[in-house]
């Protein structure tokens, strides 16, 4: 299983805005695109990819199953609808977007439905998102760790989520970081700005390079061509041990995404 280290996020982008972002990103060399059923942009993402001229097999498309579709009798039909919108016969990765609130649908039921979708060729890989250690253990118990390609979690210099990261690593599950730039707050941090100055880089490049150097996949989003291009260059940056230690010291449990009624009991 190989999750691309660098992809494009599309959260909060819709219609012509997301279409332009995806088209520009693909022109610049992005090949991994992350969307979700609840983003209400799968059709626009599909249009952009279809018009890009890039061969389907060169792309890595991720979508996420919304909580209303986690039951076994709904998941596969909902994924087929996502494929229709995305104008593709398969996605590369399908995630449980959020664990079922109050465990209305068990983790085991959804994971087994995802395994079935994989057997049907609707998705190449399956995984989870916003899962705690306890929920990851449930997923592992249901289908085995080797079936779980990634846990996509909020992770930034201000929320380093080490307990979840360590457990995922112990079980061979890759970590995908979302909200890596902390809604842009990390770009204003004095430590990050100082490190950026030393490397003649942007603060965004420093934060993304930090996450990549720790072995996480990242999926930053942008609507600006210059930022999309600049973010890609983070892959070439090498931070020193001292840089990494300075960023590690920024941990403050700064969680930004914890929707009421959706968020599990965080570690």
Rosetta blueprint (number, residue, H / E / L):
1 X L
2 X L
3 X L
4 X L
5 X L
6 X E
7 X L
8 X E
9 X E
10 X L
11 X L
12 X L
13 X L
14 X L
15 X H
16 X H
17 X H
18 X H
19 X H
20 X H
21 X H
22 X H
23 X H
24 X H
25 X H
26 X H
27 X H
28 X H
29 X L
30 X L
31 X L
32 X E
33 X E
34 X E
35 X L
36 X L
37 X H
38 X H
39 X H
40 X L
41 X L
42 X H
43 X H
44 X H
45 X H
46 X H
47 X H
48 X H
49 X H
50 X H
51 X H
52 X H
53 X L
54 X L
55 X L
56 X H
57 X H
58 X H
59 X L
60 X E
61 X E
62 X E
63 X E
64 X E
65 X E
66 X L
67 X H
68 X H
69 X H
70 X L
71 X L
72 X H
73 X H
74 X H
75 X H
76 X H
77 X H
78 X H
79 X H
80 X H
81 X H
82 X H
83 X H
84 X H
85 X H
86 X H
87 X L
88 X L
89 X L
90 X L
91 X E
92 X E
93 X E
94 X E
95 X E
96 X E
97 X L
98 X L
99 X L
100 X L
101 X H
102 X H
103 X H
104 X L
105 X L
106 X L
107 X H
108 X H
109 X H
110 X H
111 X H
112 X H
113 X H
114 X H
115 X H
116 X H
117 X H
118 X H
119 X H
120 X L
121 X L
122 X L
123 X E
124 X E
125 X E
126 X E
127 X E
128 X E
129 X E
130 X L
131 X L
132 X L
133 X H
134 X H
135 X H
136 X H
137 X H
138 X H
139 X H
140 X H
141 X H
142 X H
143 X H
144 X L
145 X H
146 X H
147 X H
148 X E
149 X E
150 X E
151 X E
152 X E
153 X E
154 X E
155 X L
156 X E
157 X L
158 X L
159 X E
160 X L
161 X L
162 X H
163 X H
164 X H
165 X H
166 X H
167 X H
168 X H
169 X H
170 X H
171 X L
172 X L
173 X L
174 X E
175 X E
176 X E
177 X E
178 X E
179 X L
180 X L
181 X L
182 X H
183 X H
184 X H
185 X H
186 X H
187 X H
188 X H
189 X L
190 X H
191 X H
192 X H
193 X H
194 X H
195 X H
196 X H
197 X H
198 X H
199 X H
200 X L
201 X L
202 X L
203 X H
204 X H
205 X H
206 X H
207 X H
208 X H
209 X H
210 X H
211 X H
212 X H
213 X H
214 X L
215 X L
216 X L
217 X E
218 X E
219 X L
220 X L
221 X L
222 X L
223 X L
224 X L
225 X H
226 X H
227 X H
228 X H
229 X H
230 X H
231 X H
232 X H
233 X H
234 X H
235 X H
236 X H
237 X L
238 X L
239 X L
240 X L
241 X H
242 X H
243 X H
244 X H
245 X H
246 X H
247 X H
248 X H
249 X L
250 X L
251 X L
252 X L
253 X L
254 X L
255 X L
256 X L
257 X L
258 X L
259 X L
260 X L
261 X L
262 X L
263 X L
264 X L
265 X L
266 X L
267 X L
